[in-house]
Amino acid sequence: MIRVLASQGLRSVLSAVLPTALGLVVVGTLAVPQVATAQTGSASAVQGESLTNAESPLPLSVEAAVVLALDNNLDIRSEELDLLKRFRAESRAWNVFIPELSASATLARPHQNPRDNLPASSDEDDVGRWVLRPQLEAELILNLRVFQGIRAVRLDYETGRISLEIAQARLELEVRKAFYDILLQWEQYLLAEQRLDSAVRRYEDAQINFDNGLIDELSLLQTQVAVEAARARVLGAEAGYDNSLLGFKQVLGIPRGTAIVLEGSLESSIVELPETETLMQLVGRNPNIRLRRQAVAGSEIALADSRAQRYPTLRLGYTESPEFSSVSLGPQSLPGNPFSGEVADTGNWDRGGQFSITMIVPLSGFIPVSRPGTAIQNARTDLEKARLGLQDAHRQVETQLASLLRGIETTVRTIEVQELSVRLAGRALELAQESYDAGLRTLNEVRDAEIDLDEAQLDLLEQRKRYIELLLDLEFQLGTELYDLTRLQPVEDDER
C-alpha cells in the first residue's frame, strides 16, 4: 500500500489552518531589517511588522484563492463564452428541420411593349409597361447527413464542456501549487533572516574579541564577510518571495497593490492510497484520454457523414409567385399597371408557383477513385489514427501515473527520514542549551544548533510541499479528488 500525506480530501486537509508550530501566516509585504552591526529582529517580529504595515490585508486560504482565480481568470471566462455558443448550437440542433424561407419582389420592364400583343381594334389602355412579380419560396433538404450534423453539434458541445472542466482543473492545480510554494518561500525567508541574525551575533562577538586583542583583523573581516553574504541571501529570498507573490496576484486576477495574507499550512497526516493496480484502472478519467475519446467519436461521425453522401437526398420545395395582370386576351393575360390602384384588387392577380418533391440519387460515391469515395477512405484512415492516438495516450498516462506513484512512495520514506532529522536536531539543541547554561558552550554554538534545527524543519517542509504537489498531480491525472479516490469505481474503457 502507498501512504500519502492527507487526512481527508486533499482539498480539506491542505486548506486547513493548523494552530501548530508549522502553521503559517504569510503577508504580501516583507520588511528586510538593516543588520550591519545591530541585532536583527526575530522572525515573528518581522512577520508582525508586516501585518502591522499592511492596510486591510485580504486573508486568503487556498480554497479562497482557487475561487478567486476561477472567477477572475480571463482564459476561463473565454472558455465559458465558447461553451455558451456551443450550448446554444446544441440546444437548437433541431432547427435543421426548419425549411429555408425566402421572399422576393421583382419589378421588371420588358424590352417588348405588352401593347404590341393587343389586336389593332383593342381599346385597352391600362396595359402596364412594368411587370410586378412577388415570390415566396420554401425549401427543405432531408438526407442522412442532416442527422450526422446533429450528432457532430452535440459532440462539439460535449467536447467544449470537457475542455472547460480541464481548463478549470489545470488552473486550480496551478493556483494550489503556487500557494504552497509561497508558503515555503516565506519559511525560507525566515531561515535566511535567522542566519543573518546569527552572523551578526558572531560579528559582534568577534568585534569584542578584536578590541580585547584576542583575535587578529583577518578573523574579524571573515565574520564581517559572512554577515554581508547572509544579508545577500536575505535580499535574494525577499526578491524571490515578492516576485512569486506578484505572479500569484496576477493569476488570481487581483490588483498587484492589494495586500494579502496567505493562511495555510504544509502540515498534514498520512493515509493509505489504493493499490497501484486499482489506480491504473482509473486512467480513463485522465483529461488527455477524455479528449482523445472525443476525437475518436468525432472521427466516427466524420466517417458516417462521408458514407451518407452515397444515400439519396430528398428535396421538398414550395413556391408562390403571383403576377399582377389586368388585361385578359383569351387564354393569355397581359400585365397590368403596377402603379395603378388596381394592384390592391386580388382579382387582378394570377396565381403562380408550385410544390415539388425531388429525389437525388448520387452515383459517383460508389466509385472508389471518385472524390466522395476518396473522402470515405480518408475518413477511415483518420478514424484509425484517432484510435491509435487514444491507445498511445493510455500508455503515456499509465507511465506517468506509475512514475507519480513511485515518487509518492519515495517522498513518504524521505519524510520519515526528515522527521527523524528534526527530532535529532531538536535533541542537539536541547543539549547545546544545557551546555551553554553550564558555561561549557558559547552562544554562537547554541545559535548554530538552532539553525541546524531550522534547516531540518525546512527540509521537512520542502518534502511535505513536494508531497502536496505529487498529490495534486495525482488528482489531476485521475480527474478526481483524493478524498473520493478510494470510493470511485474503475472506469470501463472499451478503447483500452
Stockholm file with secondary structure:
# STOCKHOLM 1.0

chainA/1-496         MIRVLASQGLRSVLSAVLPTALGLVVVGTLAVPQVATAQTGSASAVQGESLTNAESPLPLSVEAAVVLALDNNLDIRSEELDLLKRFRAESRAWNVFIPELSASATLARPHQNPRDNLPASSDEDDVGRWVLRPQLEAELILNLRVFQGIRAVRLDYETGRISLEIAQARLELEVRKAFYDILLQWEQYLLAEQRLDSAVRRYEDAQINFDNGLIDELSLLQTQVAVEAARARVLGAEAGYDNSLLGFKQVLGIPRGTAIVLEGSLESSIVELPETETLMQLVGRNPNIRLRRQAVAGSEIALADSRAQRYPTLRLGYTESPEFSSVSLGPQSLPGNPFSGEVADTGNWDRGGQFSITMIVPLSGFIPVSRPGTAIQNARTDLEKARLGLQDAHRQVETQLASLLRGIETTVRTIEVQELSVRLAGRALELAQESYDAGLRTLNEVRDAEIDLDEAQLDLLEQRKRYIELLLDLEFQLGTELYDLTRLQPVEDDER
#=GR chainA/1-496 SS CEEEECSSCHHHHHHCCCCSTTEEEEESCCCCCCCSSSCCCCHHHHHHHHHHHSSSCEEECHHHHHHHHHHHCHHHHHHHHHHHHHHHHHHTGGGGGSCEEEEEEEEECCSSCGGGGSCTTCCCCCBCSSEEEEEEEEEEEECHHHHHHHHHHHHHHHHHHHHHHHHHHHHHHHHHHHHHHHHHHHHHHHHHHHHHHHHHHHHHHHHHHHHTTSSCHHHHHHHHHHHHHHHHHHHHHHHHHHHHHHHHHHHHTCCTTCCEEEEEESCCCEEEECCHHHHHTTGGGCHHHHHHHHHHHHHHHHHHHHHHTTSCEEEEEEEECCEEEEEEETTEEEEBCTTSGGGGCGGGEECCEEEEEEEECCCGGGSTTSHHHHHHHHHHHHHHHHHHHHHHHHHHHHHHHHHHHHHHHHHHHHHHHHHHHHHHHHHHHHHHHHHHHTTSSCHHHHHHHHHHHHHHHHHHHHHHHHHHHHHHHHHHHHTSCGGGGGGCCCCCCTTC
#=GC SS_cons         CEEEECSSCHHHHHHCCCCSTTEEEEESCCCCCCCSSSCCCCHHHHHHHHHHHSSSCEEECHHHHHHHHHHHCHHHHHHHHHHHHHHHHHHTGGGGGSCEEEEEEEEECCSSCGGGGSCTTCCCCCBCSSEEEEEEEEEEEECHHHHHHHHHHHHHHHHHHHHHHHHHHHHHHHHHHHHHHHHHHHHHHHHHHHHHHHHHHHHHHHHHHHHTTSSCHHHHHHHHHHHHHHHHHHHHHHHHHHHHHHHHHHHHTCCTTCCEEEEEESCCCEEEECCHHHHHTTGGGCHHHHHHHHHHHHHHHHHHHHHHTTSCEEEEEEEECCEEEEEEETTEEEEBCTTSGGGGCGGGEECCEEEEEEEECCCGGGSTTSHHHHHHHHHHHHHHHHHHHHHHHHHHHHHHHHHHHHHHHHHHHHHHHHHHHHHHHHHHHHHHHHHHHTTSSCHHHHHHHHHHHHHHHHHHHHHHHHHHHHHHHHHHHHTSCGGGGGGCCCCCCTTC
//
